[in-house]
Amino acid sequence: MTKAGTTVAAADPPTPAVRLPRRRGVELALIVVAVLLSVYGYCAVGLAKHGTIPPGAAGYGAGLGVLALLAHVAVRLRAPYADPLLLPIGVLLNGLGLVLIYRLDLETPGDRAAPIQLVWSTLGVALFILVVLMLRDYRWLQRYAYVCVVAALALLAAPICFPAVNGARIWIRVAGFSIQPGEFAKVLLAVFFAAYLAANRSALAYTGRHLWRLRLPTGRVLGPVVAIWLLSVGVLVLERDLGTSLLFFGLFVVLLYVATGRTGWLAVGLLLAVAGALAVGRWEPHVHGRIEDWLHPFATIDAGQGPNQVAQSLFSFAAGGVLGTGLGLGHSILIGFAAKSDFILATAGEELGLAGLSAVFLLYGLLVERGFRAGLALRDPFGRLLAVGLASIVALQVFVIAGGVTGLIPLTGMAMPFLAQGGSSVVTNWAIVALLIRVSHVARRQYDGRVAP
């Protein structure tokens, strides 16, 4: 309309608020599918080995279903905007791990690990529920960064006082009870690295010091976090836990790159990793032996001593082919004592084939991708680094373990997330999923116009 010869435009209508779907129904449906697939695998093992459905199939399905439902209720109550894929992926991987361990238990009646693993899985889901319900804001962890690093170093150093197991001092064994403290330490160190790098990201990215084409931060800024990393890796080298040492090194380099945005750190990290691997592989007998097995996996066969673990693992993958022999119909137990832990992926490869193994890797890849997505969507630097760090832990573990079992890299000895036997590992992985749930809840909620960020 016009007034005094001036045209006045009508005001633009307000932009409608973005109504972001919460996707809790999708999460519940995927959880049901994950539980059904796990029960199907459990029944398939029984039918293949004994021709009947195992008598505990109903109890197994009910137990896994109740745990998954309780976890879903916790997410629905406290993190309704969380990514709907994280929890179902955790349930499916954990359920598949229980099936594979149960299948291998049938070959070792005197060493049954599946019932104990189910107990640890219950504890892991309980910790998941506790974190989702009690940790209202993940930024609360940033206040206790130095408490986390002190606790992590104490956990890493504790196994030094206990006898070595299979050449490594990574376990605490008391009266038949054992835990692996390094599994918990990795989450605490991820919190510390994220908090410290988030607080000093500007000083890390801009400085006047140069080394070739790389701009280095001052020692005052970079010194403390490097010292903590060197101390943790040094303790792990003394304990001969080279797999976890590689994990911590990779975690440190990835978070440093994300904090600074400088690709030069990746190049420096790769060079240092190669130099360290060459030095340790040359002077440490335990590691040198694993490198020799990697370079010459069939040497023991040529010497008339039979296949070693790496060779037997390669035979298992070859026997599986594209579609696998079927659950319960493989022979990966020939690998020996590590079939349920380090080499459980060989059982999956033999009995599920390349197709099933690819599906497992896709689940891990999807879990890591959703963690990265949640972190990159956040405006908070600490939350971004925390989510990327936690997702990187899973990615690095899968790469190191799968690479060692398939002969891509030397075997380092770690637990495949959710799949392998190991109570400390499964509890820690559920804690990682819980923290990613909290981060993704905040990341998705900030885009919902109905809720304040």
MIKOLKOL-575259 format. One record per residue (C-alpha): residue number from 1; residue in three letters; chain; x, y, z. Coordinates in pm, whole numbers. Layout:
(NUM,'ala','A',(X,Y,Z));
...
This chain:
(1,'met','A',(0,0,0));
(2,'thr','A',(108,364,-30));
(3,'lys','A',(130,645,220));
(4,'ala','A',(245,997,132));
(5,'gly','A',(372,874,-202));
(6,'thr','A',(587,604,-47));
(7,'thr','A',(535,236,-112));
(8,'val','A',(545,22,199));
(9,'ala','A',(608,-347,138));
(10,'ala','A',(429,-601,349));
(11,'ala','A',(647,-773,608));
(12,'asp','A',(777,-1116,511));
(13,'pro','A',(611,-1401,698));
(14,'pro','A',(826,-1556,969));
(15,'thr','A',(1032,-1858,868));
(16,'pro','A',(859,-2172,996));
(17,'ala','A',(1048,-2365,1261));
(18,'val','A',(1223,-2680,1146));
(19,'arg','A',(1044,-2976,1298));
(20,'leu','A',(1308,-3245,1324));
(21,'pro','A',(1170,-3600,1361));
(22,'arg','A',(1298,-3782,1667));
(23,'arg','A',(1309,-4126,1498));
(24,'arg','A',(1257,-4327,1817));
(25,'gly','A',(1009,-4554,1639));
(26,'val','A',(1270,-4626,1372));
(27,'glu','A',(1521,-4707,1646));
(28,'leu','A',(1280,-4952,1813));
(29,'ala','A',(1205,-5126,1483));
(30,'leu','A',(1577,-5165,1408));
(31,'ile','A',(1639,-5301,1757));
(32,'val','A',(1372,-5568,1701));
(33,'val','A',(1542,-5664,1373));
(34,'ala','A',(1882,-5678,1546));
(35,'val','A',(1751,-5906,1822));
(36,'leu','A',(1574,-6134,1573));
(37,'leu','A',(1890,-6166,1361));
(38,'ser','A',(2091,-6256,1671));
(39,'val','A',(1839,-6520,1778));
(40,'tyr','A',(1835,-6658,1423));
(41,'gly','A',(2213,-6695,1434));
(42,'tyr','A',(2192,-6870,1772));
(43,'cys','A',(1936,-7116,1636));
(44,'ala','A',(2134,-7171,1315));
(45,'val','A',(2439,-7278,1517));
(46,'gly','A',(2233,-7532,1713));
(47,'leu','A',(2070,-7672,1400));
(48,'ala','A',(2406,-7707,1225));
(49,'lys','A',(2580,-7878,1518));
(50,'his','A',(2302,-8089,1674));
(51,'gly','A',(2009,-8077,1431));
(52,'thr','A',(1783,-7907,1688));
(53,'ile','A',(1719,-7558,1815));
(54,'pro','A',(1931,-7494,2128));
(55,'pro','A',(1724,-7522,2449));
(56,'gly','A',(1843,-7178,2564));
(57,'ala','A',(1737,-6995,2247));
(58,'ala','A',(1425,-6846,2405));
(59,'gly','A',(1613,-6731,2712));
(60,'tyr','A',(1891,-6585,2499));
(61,'gly','A',(1645,-6393,2284));
(62,'ala','A',(1445,-6272,2584));
(63,'gly','A',(1758,-6160,2769));
(64,'leu','A',(1902,-5971,2473));
(65,'gly','A',(1561,-5823,2395));
(66,'val','A',(1506,-5697,2750));
(67,'leu','A',(1851,-5538,2762));
(68,'ala','A',(1794,-5368,2428));
(69,'leu','A',(1446,-5250,2531));
(70,'leu','A',(1574,-5100,2856));
(71,'ala','A',(1848,-4918,2666));
(72,'his','A',(1589,-4789,2417));
(73,'val','A',(1365,-4662,2698));
(74,'ala','A',(1661,-4474,2851));
(75,'val','A',(1734,-4310,2515));
(76,'arg','A',(1368,-4225,2462));
(77,'leu','A',(1351,-4056,2804));
(78,'arg','A',(1680,-3866,2817));
(79,'ala','A',(1808,-3840,2458));
(80,'pro','A',(1500,-3833,2231));
(81,'tyr','A',(1687,-3656,1949));
(82,'ala','A',(1978,-3904,1943));
(83,'asp','A',(2085,-4075,1623));
(84,'pro','A',(1847,-4373,1574));
(85,'leu','A',(2116,-4601,1429));
(86,'leu','A',(2375,-4605,1707));
(87,'leu','A',(2191,-4826,1957));
(88,'pro','A',(2064,-5085,1704));
(89,'ile','A',(2416,-5124,1560));
(90,'gly','A',(2554,-5185,1909));
(91,'val','A',(2282,-5442,1982));
(92,'leu','A',(2340,-5629,1655));
(93,'leu','A',(2720,-5640,1690));
(94,'asn','A',(2697,-5750,2052));
(95,'gly','A',(2440,-6016,1965));
(96,'leu','A',(2653,-6146,1678));
(97,'gly','A',(2953,-6160,1909));
(98,'leu','A',(2761,-6372,2158));
(99,'val','A',(2655,-6607,1876));
(100,'leu','A',(3013,-6651,1753));
(101,'ile','A',(3147,-6712,2103));
(102,'tyr','A',(2869,-6965,2172));
(103,'arg','A',(2951,-7138,1845));
(104,'leu','A',(3320,-7168,1944));
(105,'asp','A',(3221,-7285,2294));
(106,'leu','A',(3072,-7596,2134));
(107,'glu','A',(3424,-7693,2024));
(108,'thr','A',(3569,-7634,2372));
(109,'pro','A',(3323,-7781,2628));
(110,'gly','A',(3569,-7725,2911));
(111,'asp','A',(3608,-7355,2835));
(112,'arg','A',(3270,-7188,2800));
(113,'ala','A',(3299,-6815,2748));
(114,'ala','A',(2951,-6720,2619));
(115,'pro','A',(2775,-6713,2963));
(116,'ile','A',(3048,-6489,3106));
(117,'gln','A',(3036,-6268,2799));
(118,'leu','A',(2660,-6232,2843));
(119,'val','A',(2715,-6116,3201));
(120,'trp','A',(2970,-5858,3082));
(121,'ser','A',(2729,-5748,2808));
(122,'thr','A',(2463,-5693,3074));
(123,'leu','A',(2706,-5480,3273));
(124,'gly','A',(2791,-5288,2955));
(125,'val','A',(2425,-5213,2881));
(126,'ala','A',(2376,-5113,3246));
(127,'leu','A',(2665,-4865,3211));
(128,'phe','A',(2511,-4742,2885));
(129,'ile','A',(2180,-4675,3061));
(130,'leu','A',(2356,-4505,3353));
(131,'val','A',(2550,-4271,3124));
(132,'val','A',(2244,-4182,2916));
(133,'leu','A',(2031,-4113,3224));
(134,'met','A',(2285,-3937,3446));
(135,'leu','A',(2505,-3746,3201));
(136,'arg','A',(2265,-3469,3109));
(137,'asp','A',(2533,-3260,2937));
(138,'tyr','A',(2849,-3416,2792));
(139,'arg','A',(3030,-3082,2843));
(140,'trp','A',(3040,-3167,3212));
(141,'leu','A',(3326,-3405,3128));
(142,'gln','A',(3541,-3113,3014));
(143,'arg','A',(3572,-2991,3373));
(144,'tyr','A',(3738,-3316,3479));
(145,'ala','A',(3991,-3350,3197));
(146,'tyr','A',(4292,-3374,3428));
(147,'val','A',(4112,-3614,3662));
(148,'cys','A',(4050,-3834,3358));
(149,'val','A',(4415,-3831,3250));
(150,'val','A',(4542,-3915,3600));
(151,'ala','A',(4295,-4202,3623));
(152,'ala','A',(4394,-4322,3274));
(153,'leu','A',(4765,-4327,3357));
(154,'ala','A',(4695,-4512,3682));
(155,'leu','A',(4490,-4772,3495));
(156,'leu','A',(4762,-4815,3233));
(157,'ala','A',(5037,-4860,3494));
(158,'ala','A',(4845,-5103,3718));
(159,'pro','A',(4910,-5424,3513));
(160,'ile','A',(5288,-5379,3547));
(161,'cys','A',(5259,-5526,3896));
(162,'phe','A',(5095,-5846,3767));
(163,'pro','A',(5237,-6143,3573));
(164,'ala','A',(5247,-6132,3194));
(165,'val','A',(4983,-6323,2996));
(166,'asn','A',(5082,-6447,2649));
(167,'gly','A',(5382,-6215,2651));
(168,'ala','A',(5197,-5894,2749));
(169,'arg','A',(5127,-5726,3083));
(170,'ile','A',(4783,-5586,3015));
(171,'trp','A',(4567,-5783,3259));
(172,'ile','A',(4485,-5759,3627));
(173,'arg','A',(4398,-6105,3758));
(174,'val','A',(4279,-6155,4117));
(175,'ala','A',(4112,-6474,4244));
(176,'gly','A',(3996,-6581,3899));
(177,'phe','A',(3863,-6235,3813));
(178,'ser','A',(4039,-6039,3539));
(179,'ile','A',(4003,-5700,3373));
(180,'gln','A',(4201,-5510,3112));
(181,'pro','A',(4243,-5153,3246));
(182,'gly','A',(4373,-5019,2915));
(183,'glu','A',(4025,-5056,2766));
(184,'phe','A',(3885,-4802,3012));
(185,'ala','A',(4191,-4578,2983));
(186,'lys','A',(4133,-4517,2612));
(187,'val','A',(3798,-4345,2678));
(188,'leu','A',(3948,-4133,2957));
(189,'leu','A',(4238,-4027,2735));
(190,'ala','A',(3994,-3938,2457));
(191,'val','A',(3815,-3705,2701));
(192,'phe','A',(4145,-3545,2807));
(193,'phe','A',(4275,-3499,2452));
(194,'ala','A',(3942,-3347,2342));
(195,'ala','A',(3927,-3107,2638));
(196,'tyr','A',(4289,-2993,2613));
(197,'leu','A',(4296,-2952,2237));
(198,'ala','A',(3961,-2770,2238));
(199,'ala','A',(4092,-2522,2495));
(200,'asn','A',(4416,-2460,2304));
(201,'arg','A',(4309,-2502,1943));
(202,'ser','A',(4393,-2143,1844));
(203,'ala','A',(4745,-2160,1987));
(204,'leu','A',(4795,-2499,1822));
(205,'ala','A',(4693,-2373,1480));
(206,'tyr','A',(4882,-2042,1472));
(207,'thr','A',(5246,-1992,1563));
(208,'gly','A',(5562,-1845,1418));
(209,'arg','A',(5773,-2159,1440));
(210,'his','A',(5835,-2356,1122));
(211,'leu','A',(5972,-2700,1048));
(212,'trp','A',(5999,-2738,673));
(213,'arg','A',(5638,-2664,566));
(214,'leu','A',(5481,-2745,902));
(215,'arg','A',(5403,-2468,1150));
(216,'leu','A',(5469,-2593,1501));
(217,'pro','A',(5293,-2472,1817));
(218,'thr','A',(5498,-2353,2111));
(219,'gly','A',(5627,-2608,2357));
(220,'arg','A',(5422,-2445,2634));
(221,'val','A',(5102,-2532,2449));
(222,'leu','A',(5188,-2864,2288));
(223,'gly','A',(5424,-2989,2560));
(224,'pro','A',(5173,-3112,2821));
(225,'val','A',(4959,-3317,2583));
(226,'val','A',(5268,-3465,2411));
(227,'ala','A',(5412,-3556,2750));
(228,'ile','A',(5091,-3733,2852));
(229,'trp','A',(5082,-3919,2522));
(230,'leu','A',(5448,-4024,2546));
(231,'leu','A',(5399,-4139,2905));
(232,'ser','A',(5096,-4350,2819));
(233,'val','A',(5264,-4504,2515));
(234,'gly','A',(5583,-4565,2714));
(235,'val','A',(5389,-4758,2977));
(236,'leu','A',(5221,-4964,2707));
(237,'val','A',(5557,-5044,2546));
(238,'leu','A',(5684,-5170,2882));
(239,'glu','A',(5375,-5387,2901));
(240,'arg','A',(5429,-5505,2539));
(241,'asp','A',(5078,-5395,2444));
(242,'leu','A',(5174,-5255,2105));
(243,'gly','A',(4820,-5267,1968));
(244,'thr','A',(4689,-5022,2226));
(245,'ser','A',(5003,-4809,2182));
(246,'leu','A',(4921,-4778,1813));
(247,'leu','A',(4560,-4696,1902));
(248,'phe','A',(4661,-4412,2136));
(249,'phe','A',(4909,-4274,1884));
(250,'gly','A',(4648,-4274,1608));
(251,'leu','A',(4390,-4114,1838));
(252,'phe','A',(4634,-3837,1932));
(253,'val','A',(4724,-3760,1568));
(254,'val','A',(4362,-3763,1448));
(255,'leu','A',(4244,-3526,1722));
(256,'leu','A',(4542,-3297,1666));
(257,'tyr','A',(4451,-3280,1297));
(258,'val','A',(4083,-3211,1371));
(259,'ala','A',(4173,-2942,1627));
(260,'thr','A',(4417,-2756,1399));
(261,'gly','A',(4291,-2841,1051));
(262,'arg','A',(4650,-2892,934));
(263,'thr','A',(4715,-3200,721));
(264,'gly','A',(5085,-3181,802));
(265,'trp','A',(5016,-3349,1135));
(266,'leu','A',(4889,-3656,953));
(267,'ala','A',(5214,-3676,756));
(268,'val','A',(5424,-3631,1070));
(269,'gly','A',(5217,-3892,1251));
(270,'leu','A',(5260,-4142,970));
(271,'leu','A',(5637,-4090,962));
(272,'leu','A',(5666,-4127,1339));
(273,'ala','A',(5450,-4440,1335));
(274,'val','A',(5668,-4601,1067));
(275,'ala','A',(5988,-4505,1251));
(276,'gly','A',(5855,-4637,1581));
(277,'ala','A',(5733,-4960,1423));
(278,'leu','A',(6072,-5022,1263));
(279,'ala','A',(6256,-4957,1589));
(280,'val','A',(6028,-5168,1806));
(281,'gly','A',(6008,-5445,1549));
(282,'arg','A',(6385,-5465,1535));
(283,'trp','A',(6467,-5462,1907));
(284,'glu','A',(6160,-5612,2078));
(285,'pro','A',(6161,-5995,2040));
(286,'his','A',(5786,-6034,2098));
(287,'val','A',(5703,-5782,1824));
(288,'his','A',(5981,-5907,1598));
(289,'gly','A',(5828,-6255,1607));
(290,'arg','A',(5492,-6120,1498));
(291,'ile','A',(5651,-5930,1210));
(292,'glu','A',(5824,-6249,1097));
(293,'asp','A',(5491,-6434,1108));
(294,'trp','A',(5339,-6157,899));
(295,'leu','A',(5618,-6161,639));
(296,'his','A',(5636,-6542,624));
(297,'pro','A',(5296,-6679,736));
(298,'phe','A',(5362,-7026,592));
(299,'ala','A',(5716,-7067,721));
(300,'thr','A',(5609,-7309,996));
(301,'ile','A',(5435,-7527,738));
(302,'asp','A',(5749,-7542,527));
(303,'ala','A',(5942,-7637,840));
(304,'gly','A',(5704,-7926,910));
(305,'gln','A',(5561,-7768,1227));
(306,'gly','A',(5208,-7711,1097));
(307,'pro','A',(5029,-7380,1033));
(308,'asn','A',(5063,-7098,1286));
(309,'gln','A',(4774,-6876,1389));
(310,'val','A',(4811,-6631,1101));
(311,'ala','A',(4827,-6909,842));
(312,'gln','A',(4527,-7088,993));
(313,'ser','A',(4334,-6761,989));
(314,'leu','A',(4409,-6717,618));
(315,'phe','A',(4293,-7073,555));
(316,'ser','A',(3966,-6992,735));
(317,'phe','A',(3897,-6690,516));
(318,'ala','A',(3977,-6892,205));
(319,'ala','A',(3745,-7174,312));
(320,'gly','A',(3458,-6929,365));
(321,'gly','A',(3453,-6807,7));
(322,'val','A',(3181,-6560,-88));
(323,'leu','A',(2883,-6696,107));
(324,'gly','A',(3055,-6890,386));
(325,'thr','A',(3022,-7243,510));
(326,'gly','A',(2729,-7155,738));
(327,'leu','A',(2720,-7085,1111));
(328,'gly','A',(2850,-7383,1304));
(329,'leu','A',(3007,-7554,1003));
(330,'gly','A',(3356,-7401,1001));
(331,'his','A',(3688,-7513,1149));
(332,'ser','A',(3836,-7186,1274));
(333,'ile','A',(3876,-7339,1621));
(334,'leu','A',(4197,-7487,1479));
(335,'ile','A',(4350,-7142,1531));
(336,'gly','A',(4386,-7227,1898));
(337,'phe','A',(4348,-7034,2223));
(338,'ala','A',(4295,-6695,2052));
(339,'ala','A',(4002,-6809,1835));
(340,'lys','A',(3750,-6640,2065));
(341,'ser','A',(3948,-6319,2108));
(342,'asp','A',(4206,-6193,1858));
(343,'phe','A',(4095,-6420,1573));
(344,'ile','A',(3718,-6426,1615));
(345,'leu','A',(3693,-6238,1287));
(346,'ala','A',(3829,-6552,1117));
(347,'thr','A',(3523,-6744,1236));
(348,'ala','A',(3297,-6474,1093));
(349,'gly','A',(3488,-6482,765));
(350,'glu','A',(3475,-6859,733));
(351,'glu','A',(3115,-6917,834));
(352,'leu','A',(2953,-6599,699));
(353,'gly','A',(3180,-6562,396));
(354,'leu','A',(3291,-6245,223));
(355,'ala','A',(2930,-6125,206));
(356,'gly','A',(2873,-6160,580));
(357,'leu','A',(3213,-6015,666));
(358,'ser','A',(3144,-5716,442));
(359,'ala','A',(2815,-5662,624));
(360,'val','A',(2998,-5663,959));
(361,'phe','A',(3249,-5407,830));
(362,'leu','A',(2963,-5194,698));
(363,'leu','A',(2809,-5194,1047));
(364,'tyr','A',(3136,-5072,1195));
(365,'gly','A',(3171,-4814,919));
(366,'leu','A',(2819,-4688,979));
(367,'leu','A',(2883,-4662,1354));
(368,'val','A',(3197,-4456,1290));
(369,'glu','A',(3026,-4239,1029));
(370,'arg','A',(2736,-4153,1259));
(371,'gly','A',(2984,-4060,1530));
(372,'phe','A',(3173,-3831,1291));
(373,'arg','A',(2848,-3679,1169));
(374,'ala','A',(2732,-3599,1522));
(375,'gly','A',(3064,-3438,1607));
(376,'leu','A',(3092,-3228,1291));
(377,'ala','A',(2735,-3101,1338));
(378,'leu','A',(2818,-2949,1677));
(379,'arg','A',(2919,-2588,1733));
(380,'asp','A',(3102,-2685,2053));
(381,'pro','A',(3474,-2765,1991));
(382,'phe','A',(3495,-3006,2285));
(383,'gly','A',(3192,-3203,2172));
(384,'arg','A',(3323,-3215,1816));
(385,'leu','A',(3661,-3349,1925));
(386,'leu','A',(3506,-3592,2174));
(387,'ala','A',(3272,-3747,1916));
(388,'val','A',(3546,-3771,1653));
(389,'gly','A',(3784,-3920,1909));
(390,'leu','A',(3538,-4185,2027));
(391,'ala','A',(3445,-4281,1670));
(392,'ser','A',(3815,-4292,1580));
(393,'ile','A',(3880,-4539,1863));
(394,'val','A',(3635,-4781,1703));
(395,'ala','A',(3773,-4720,1354));
(396,'leu','A',(4136,-4768,1458));
(397,'gln','A',(4057,-5084,1652));
(398,'val','A',(3872,-5240,1361));
(399,'phe','A',(4153,-5150,1120));
(400,'val','A',(4431,-5281,1344));
(401,'ile','A',(4253,-5608,1427));
(402,'ala','A',(4112,-5680,1082));
(403,'gly','A',(4445,-5589,922));
(404,'gly','A',(4635,-5826,1149));
(405,'val','A',(4395,-6120,1110));
(406,'thr','A',(4380,-6089,731));
(407,'gly','A',(4756,-6044,691));
(408,'leu','A',(4745,-5678,584));
(409,'ile','A',(4962,-5565,878));
(410,'pro','A',(5143,-5750,1158));
(411,'leu','A',(4919,-5887,1430));
(412,'thr','A',(4904,-5661,1736));
(413,'gly','A',(4662,-5839,1969));
(414,'met','A',(4346,-5643,2048));
(415,'ala','A',(3977,-5719,2096));
(416,'met','A',(3739,-5666,1805));
(417,'pro','A',(3473,-5421,1932));
(418,'phe','A',(3162,-5607,2057));
(419,'leu','A',(3254,-5932,1877));
(420,'ala','A',(3553,-6073,2064));
(421,'gln','A',(3561,-6234,2406));
(422,'gly','A',(3657,-5974,2666));
(423,'gly','A',(3450,-5819,2940));
(424,'ser','A',(3647,-5495,2967));
(425,'ser','A',(3620,-5442,2593));
(426,'val','A',(3244,-5488,2564));
(427,'val','A',(3174,-5266,2867));
(428,'thr','A',(3397,-4991,2725));
(429,'asn','A',(3236,-5011,2382));
(430,'trp','A',(2892,-4968,2535));
(431,'ala','A',(3023,-4660,2717));
(432,'ile','A',(3147,-4523,2384));
(433,'val','A',(2804,-4576,2225));
(434,'ala','A',(2638,-4405,2523));
(435,'leu','A',(2862,-4098,2490));
(436,'leu','A',(2794,-4082,2116));
(437,'ile','A',(2422,-4101,2194));
(438,'arg','A',(2452,-3799,2424));
(439,'val','A',(2655,-3603,2168));
(440,'ser','A',(2423,-3686,1879));
(441,'his','A',(2123,-3584,2091));
(442,'val','A',(2265,-3234,2133));
(443,'ala','A',(2379,-3218,1769));
(444,'arg','A',(2035,-3301,1630));
(445,'arg','A',(1839,-3103,1890));
(446,'gln','A',(2012,-2776,1799));
(447,'tyr','A',(1847,-2785,1457));
(448,'asp','A',(1494,-2833,1596));
(449,'gly','A',(1309,-2502,1604));
(450,'arg','A',(1081,-2627,1886));
(451,'val','A',(1366,-2670,2134));
(452,'ala','A',(1628,-2423,2245));
(453,'pro','A',(1986,-2537,2165));
